[in-house]
Amino acid sequence: MNPPVLAFNFLPVRFSADEFKGGLIEFESPEQLADLRAKLGDSHVVAKTRTSIACIPVQADSDVYGTPTTFRTRDHRSLTMRLVQEALLRSVLGWGYKVRRLSPPVFVSRLAGRDLLEPSVRGRRQEALGRLHVYPEYRLDSRTIGPSNHPGVIVGVKSRYEIDMTVDELIHQGLDVRGRYVLSEDAASTPDPRMDHHAARQAVGAVDHVDGTDLLLRDAPGVTRISASNAWLESRRETFDDVVRALAGGDSARILKELDQKTFDLLGAFGRYEGAVSIAGRLQRLGQLQVAGDLSVVIEQPVGSSSGRKVSGTYVPVRPGRR
């Protein structure tokens, strides 16, 4: 039996039919698979099965590509839930979000009022800390089996720490960046319009020392020198806290204590449950999600939500050195 906590963030899905149609192509190489996805990505879900490539039309008027095949949902659960995964991605993009990851879709809610840090830095600390943020980050992961052996969607939530000041700016604020891991952007790469701009920042190494306006890196598989103005600190919680302390001074203890409480409110049992209910509601307002030309799904509320189950939690401060 699955642990009860899974029910808090598990959204069952209900299919409109027992089967759907598509095409099958014999698998030849990873390059062939990538080419098909590039060619058919706007009209089909292209997924590898054990020995073949399934090309499933998303809309009823899309052409069948490959050998016409009928797929039963119960016999092709992985493929069926891949269709659901792609429909979730289309829904998230339709809401106006950019994603940090395509499969499963991961997105950050930066809407007004969602920044967990902002209430603690209003007023005199706004100028110094206004470019530090803590947002909810959601992950929608389709599963072939969940509670009660039903397929569905796991709604994951975590806190997303973001430091929008460059390393150069932080150095000028007096922060010692030596030993800290940094991110940078590849100016030569073509950005994917679906992706969150933060997703373009990739880890490049740790700062060994500062040389003028440049950072000399260690543990760096690629470049060993980058401009401090084109680098950002990796937003680990401990690094984020150090930046808050450097910028807020004596006010940092209060700010970080309040942030701990806000983070618990988001990530505790009740916060996770509320997040799952909210996501389920948004998906339900879309009506039936079209996952294939002749198949749609209904997203249901979390298991047990209709029974009036209550979820609660208590915040216990973490002792210094145990975070």
Residue pairs with C-beta under 8 A, 6 or more apart in sequence:
2 146
2 147
5 269
6 146
6 147
6 154
6 303
7 147
7 302
7 303
7 304
8 269
8 272
8 273
8 276
8 302
8 304
8 311
9 154
9 155
9 156
9 157
9 272
9 273
9 275
9 276
9 302
10 143
10 146
10 147
10 152
10 153
10 154
10 155
10 276
10 302
10 303
11 152
11 153
11 154
11 155
11 276
11 279
11 280
11 283
11 299
11 300
11 301
11 302
12 146
12 147
12 148
12 150
12 151
12 152
12 299
12 300
12 303
13 84
13 142
13 150
13 151
13 152
13 153
13 297
13 298
13 299
13 300
14 297
14 298
14 300
15 73
15 80
15 295
15 296
15 297
16 288
16 295
16 296
16 297
16 298
17 73
17 294
17 295
18 72
18 73
18 74
19 70
19 71
19 72
19 73
19 295
20 56
20 70
20 71
20 73
20 80
20 83
20 291
20 292
20 293
20 294
20 295
21 57
21 64
21 68
21 69
21 70
21 71
21 292
21 293
21 294
22 44
22 54
22 55
22 56
22 57
22 64
22 66
22 68
22 69
22 71
22 292
23 54
23 55
23 56
23 64
23 65
23 66
23 67
23 68
23 69
24 49
24 52
24 53
24 54
24 55
24 66
24 67
24 69
25 36
25 52
25 53
25 55
25 65
25 66
25 67
26 51
26 52
26 53
27 33
27 48
27 49
27 51
27 52
27 53
32 53
33 46
33 48
33 53
36 46
36 53
36 55
36 65
37 46
40 46
40 55
40 65
43 57
43 58
43 59
43 62
43 63
44 55
44 56
44 57
44 58
44 62
44 65
45 54
45 55
45 56
45 58
45 82
45 83
45 86
45 291
45 292
46 53
46 54
46 55
46 56
47 53
47 54
47 56
47 79
47 82
48 54
49 76
49 79
53 66
54 66
54 69
54 71
54 79
55 64
55 65
55 66
56 71
56 79
56 83
56 292
56 293
57 63
57 64
57 65
57 292
57 293
58 86
58 290
58 291
58 292
58 293
59 290
59 293
60 293
60 294
61 293
62 293
71 79
71 80
73 80
73 295
77 144
77 145
77 151
78 144
80 144
80 151
80 291
80 295
81 142
81 143
81 144
81 151
82 142
83 291
83 292
83 295
84 142
84 151
84 153
84 289
84 291
84 297
85 103
85 104
85 105
85 140
85 141
85 142
86 103
86 291
87 289
87 290
87 291
87 297
88 104
88 105
88 140
88 142
88 153
88 283
88 289
89 99
89 102
89 103
89 105
91 283
91 286
91 289
92 99
92 105
92 107
92 140
93 99
93 194
94 286
95 282
97 107
97 108
97 109
97 196
98 107
98 194
98 195
98 196
98 197
98 199
99 105
99 106
99 107
99 194
99 195
99 196
99 199
100 106
100 107
100 108
100 137
100 195
100 196
100 198
100 199
101 139
101 199
102 194
102 195
104 139
104 140
104 141
104 142
105 139
105 140
106 137
106 138
106 139
107 137
107 138
107 196
108 135
108 136
108 137
108 138
108 160
108 196
108 198
109 135
109 136
109 137
109 138
110 133
110 135
114 135
114 136
115 133
115 134
115 135
116 134
116 135
116 136
116 159
116 259
116 262
116 263
116 266
117 129
117 132
117 133
117 134
117 255
117 259
117 262
118 133
119 258
119 262
120 254
120 255
120 258
120 259
120 262
121 128
121 129
121 130
121 132
121 248
121 255
125 248
125 251
125 255
128 247
128 248
129 244
129 247
129 248
129 255
131 163
131 164
131 165
132 162
132 163
132 164
132 165
132 240
132 243
132 244
132 247
133 160
133 161
133 162
133 164
134 159
134 160
134 161
134 162
134 240
134 259
134 262
134 263
135 159
135 160
135 162
136 157
136 158
136 159
136 160
136 266
136 275
137 157
137 158
137 159
137 160
138 155
138 156
138 157
138 275
138 279
139 154
139 155
139 156
139 157
139 158
140 153
140 154
140 155
140 156
140 279
141 153
141 154
141 156
142 151
142 152
142 153
142 154
143 151
143 152
143 153
143 154
144 151
145 151
146 152
146 154
146 303
147 303
148 303
152 300
153 299
155 272
155 275
155 276
155 279
155 280
157 266
157 267
157 271
157 272
157 275
158 267
159 263
159 266
159 267
160 235
161 235
161 236
161 237
161 240
162 198
162 235
163 170
163 232
163 233
163 235
163 239
163 240
163 243
164 232
165 173
165 232
165 243
166 228
166 229
166 230
166 231
166 232
167 177
167 182
167 207
167 215
167 228
167 229
167 231
167 232
167 233
168 213
168 227
168 228
168 229
168 231
170 177
170 233
170 243
170 246
171 177
171 210
171 228
173 246
173 247
174 246
175 242
175 243
175 246
177 207
177 210
177 215
177 233
178 207
178 208
178 209
178 210
179 206
179 207
180 206
180 207
180 233
180 234
180 239
181 203
181 205
181 206
181 207
181 219
181 233
181 234
181 236
182 203
182 204
182 205
182 206
182 207
182 215
182 217
182 226
182 231
182 232
182 233
182 234
183 201
183 202
183 203
183 204
183 231
183 232
183 233
183 234
184 201
184 202
184 204
184 223
184 226
184 230
184 231
184 232
185 200
185 201
185 202
185 230
186 200
186 202
189 200
191 197
191 200
201 232
203 234
204 217
204 220
204 222
204 223
204 226
204 231
205 217
205 218
205 219
205 220
205 221
205 222
205 223
205 224
206 217
206 218
206 219
206 220
207 215
207 216
207 217
207 218
208 216
208 217
208 218
209 216
210 216
210 228
211 225
213 227
213 228
213 229
214 225
214 226
214 227
214 228
215 225
215 226
215 227
215 228
215 231
216 224
216 225
217 223
217 224
217 225
217 226
218 224
233 239
233 243
237 323
238 323
241 252
241 256
241 323
244 252
244 255
244 256
244 259
245 252
245 256
248 255
257 317
260 315
260 317
260 318
261 315
264 271
264 313
264 315
265 271
265 315
266 275
268 313
268 315
269 311
269 312
269 313
270 311
270 312
270 313
271 313
273 302
273 311
276 302
277 301
277 302
277 305
280 299
280 300
280 301
280 302
281 301
283 289
283 299
284 298
284 299
284 300
284 301
288 296
288 297
288 298
289 296
289 297
289 298
289 299
290 296
291 297
